[in-house]
Amino acid sequence: MKIRRFLTWKTLLYILLTLYAIITLIPFLWALSASFKPLSEIVSSEPNFVPKNFTLDNYKQIFFQEPLFLRWLFNSVVIAISVTVLNLLFNSMAGYALARLDFRGKGFWFFLILAVLAVPAQITLIPTFLILKALGWLNSYQGMIVPSMVNATFIFMMRQFFVNFPRELEEAAQLDGLNTWGIFRHIVLPLAKPALAAQAVFVFMGSWNNFLLPIVILFDPEMFTLPLGLNSFKGQFISYWNYIMAASMVFTLPALAIYAFFNRYFIEGVTFTGGKG
């Protein structure tokens, strides 16, 4: 009886997950299909998933006719990779310090990081703009990268990972003559790949999809990132949905590639960083 009830609930769970997957995939499949349609077919009153007039003109337009598209793609790649690398370095260093090192004010700094988690990003937008303006960093790469190079959420996440990290390995390395930086560099970081992979996925996607900060501090079209550049395809009287859908597909590929590359570590990292405090 218990086995039958378990199988029934398991079947229902799979049905619900399948329905959820279908509902989630339908908008993506429609966008993929629309990227191969002319504008007239997209805005027609007759809905269809399979393009009647299949065309590659939308991709040709954004790559070869839109002069700034490749620049927008380059800007997004540079900013997202820089933000991800800097976050991996600084968040892991801060997390390790909070988990393992003893220093004055440690409790205060940990409490401050927890307090920052409760502050919405929109509240810091105006102070960020004023600081960047005073530094002369508006409309620049450093203006996009520096405010995003650390993240309180992932400092906390890395701290949770390092709290669960076996001390025996660090003590053995210390007996072998490694100092704190050596232990962190040669012992801790190589074994922290699951947590770093999970962080890399979240940070990269957050930076890659960021629209709010670019629209505030970037005003030169050549400095636009892809989310901001895509907005230029929407005019006052007409929106070129065929170009928007094609560009959106290109925009999606790097995020999928990052997730596929780090997938082997991703689930393990998300699970392990939720340990004891």
Salt bridges, closest charged atoms under 4 A:
GLU46 OE2 - LYS52 NZ 2.76
ASP102 OD1 - LYS106 NZ 3.93
GLU170 OE2 - ARG100 NE 2.66
